[in-house]
Amino acid sequence: MLDRKMKKITKILIIVSSLAMITAFLTPIWMIDLEAPQYPEGLGMQIWINKITGDLNTINGLNHYIGMKTIEPDSIKELSIMPYILGALMVFGVLTGIAGKKKILGIFVIIFIITGIAGGVDFYMWEYDYGHDLDPTAAIVVPGMSYQPPLIGSKQLLNFVAHSYPDTGGWIVIGAGILAVLLYVYEIKFNKQSAVKESVK
Amino acid sequence: MFQINKTDFQLKEKTNMKFNVKNFSKQVVSQIASSSILPPITAGLILAITFSVILLAGCGKKDGSTTLNMSEDAANKVYVPPGEYDEYYSFISGGFSGQMAVYGLPSGRLFRVIPVFSVDPEKGWGYTEETKPMLMTSHGFIPWDDSHHSELSMTDGVPNGKWIFINGNNTPRLARIDLKTFRTVEILEIPNSAGNHSSPFTTENSEYVVCGTRFSIPMKELDVPIDSYREKFNGTVSFVKVNPESGSMNVEFQIMTPPFDYDLSHAGKGPSHDWFFFSCYNTEEAYTLLEVNASQKDKDFIMAVNWKKAEQYLKEGKAKDVAAEYYHNVYDDSKHSATSEVLKTVKMLDPKDCPDMIYYIPCPKSPHGADVDPSGEYIVGGGKLATVIPVFSFSKMIKAIEEKQFDGDVAGIPVIKYEAALHGEVQKPGLGPLHTEFDDKGFAYTSMFVSSEVVKWNVKTLEVVDRAASFYSVGHIMIPGGDTKKPYGKYLVVMNKITKDRFLPTGPELTQSAQLYDISGEKMKLLLDFPTIGEPHYAQACPADLIMKNSLKIFKLEDNKHPDMIKSVNDARVERRGNEVHVYVGMVRSHFTPDNIEGIKVGDKVFFHVTNMEQDWDIPHGFAVKGNNTAEMLIMPGETQTITWEPKVATVYPFYCTDFCSALHQEMQGYIRVQPANSSGEIKFSLGVKK
């Protein structure tokens, strides 16, 4: 007989990790740092769930040389949607823990993964657009050159090295997602076996 | 990187070897030996000379190698690797340049010349509408002064890193520089004064900054014969109160003094906190040929002023309101503009009405320095023509006052008996003792102008323990914190009056110079000569941490309260108001908004109100127009400055950014069309042509 119920530890971890995602409302989820010889003090922007902070004016000022569009947080619709999506995900996570059903956990994991992929794709497309949609009359036009920052990792863009990595909030969300996947695997593999063993006894 | 430098150094050593006299003479010998043309006698003579050169070179080599080792050691001590910071900020007065210069120690590298009393066209200081009021005085606009001494603001007798004060000697003024911006933010003219020399020394919490008259002048009646000096002339010492929060300065009170020349001063510390000590010479009251006539008396004075007592008399209403006219100029960092206020009265205390406020202590031969040791107990007089250095004891001075051990009085001011206040004399210190600073180990260092050396002596035992030559004729000296309660006894900076052969010559006008000595050990060691601006008179230094952490990077555009600033380039415009044309310009890399302006006419006065819209560190923009009779402006991020221009010929004038701001700096330019006075051209302005 298959055990449809999650173990107590799984329930607690799902609830705790879902609640921990509140960090994503309090700290940046992603960061893009730019490194150049004449910026020893560093230059960067932090993407929060609902805003962008950091040296946006300076970055916009520099970007105008290569004809990049101005980054205006007000016109980025994702920043107004993301809080709801993440909020819903958190609520779903907590409810999953309370319900304690493996099936629901499975659905939660799938939704989490889809949300994650969708977020990544959206971020990539946003970066692609900024990096490629350049003003042809810009002062600096390097044939064949685009300025798309990496989705994750580091990349040389003219005199800048762009680093793109999750920030605190982002790491917590990623951690919660990985934990949810691991817990699901644990539940359907190991918990099943133990349940089988128990039923054999 | 470091290894490369080392290799460089080794290379240099090798190169030096080539020029070794011994090698050179060997070559000469071999050349002569191979020559058959020279008569044998001449050859023998040359051989003999060469031989002696070899001998000398042999002797010299020992010294040479010692020098090399010493300079290697010294080089390590003053070497600040690229990208690293100096240990101390030092602020050396710019003398007759009227400015103040900021150097790093121990490297001696110049970081900034802060314009204070003199115009600085490089920075627009004194040329922009915003800074012109800073140089206003009761004599009108003055583009220059002679700045002598610097003094850091203090809390509990040690620098607090907020401000630095500097005096204007010629047209008596006192300036305050804000160490967040390294800019002059306040200049106060001192009334009833001439030759503001014994300034700007401060009390332990910068309650007061003092000013004293090097020249006595007529004050009550102004148009008097010079030979009425003794009857009609007076000196003053002024106590300028400093607001501990804002730094704002006001002449709280002045003290009328006999017509002596008040030279230098220092505040008491610890037990002597309530007192201020001024050296004075020309107690002979000479008004001509002072070099002879003011050098006749065996002793002049150190004037001890109990400023707490003076405050009390001020409260009691003992001060008289004296009519005066003097300027108070303040620069506001949020409005990015200075304003001048004309003050009409000053409070004057007369020692006759104020017993126990002032005493004279006899001090040998025309004293210069009046310097107080870190404990506040010892006061050192630098009698520049004296053969001893007198050291007075504060506690003995107080005892002498209590026991009334006086030698008569001068104009009602009691003269304390020399021996009663004397701790002792440093015997045979050298010639021409001028000024004394202190270390943290109980030693004093006195500059000797005439014998061109610094003498180190023990403050308690008065024994001379070391002396080091200066090159040449040292004036003032400075140990970081050396006039405060807490000296950092690691380095000594001497400021010389004569440079002669120390640097590559530059015609008859040679560089000014300072020298750095290591005083951490028993013996003073010369580490470095470095050039300075103007004539360096006095300096201050403090650990870099105290100041660098507060240094402002940019002015925030959102905090800019300049009435002619523009918040956005959309507000850039040109407005005609009669004959005045006001141009509101925005600057951002790498263009001006607007950059094409038409409709200006000959006879117009154009005001360029230029705002640097940048909010990025170290991106100033400059602004200059062809043929402008003023200067350029250098505008920091978030700042607004204004310059005027009165074009005389109808044509098109270019303007451009003078500070290399970006890869497209050379493109940061514009044109202004000026039309004849009677033309009907309307004001037009634009940026970028719509295709």
Interface residues (C-beta under 8 A of the other chain):
Chain A: E41 D55 N57 T58 G61 Y65 A139 I140
Chain B: V588 R589 S590 E614 Q615 D616 W617 S662 A663 L664 E667
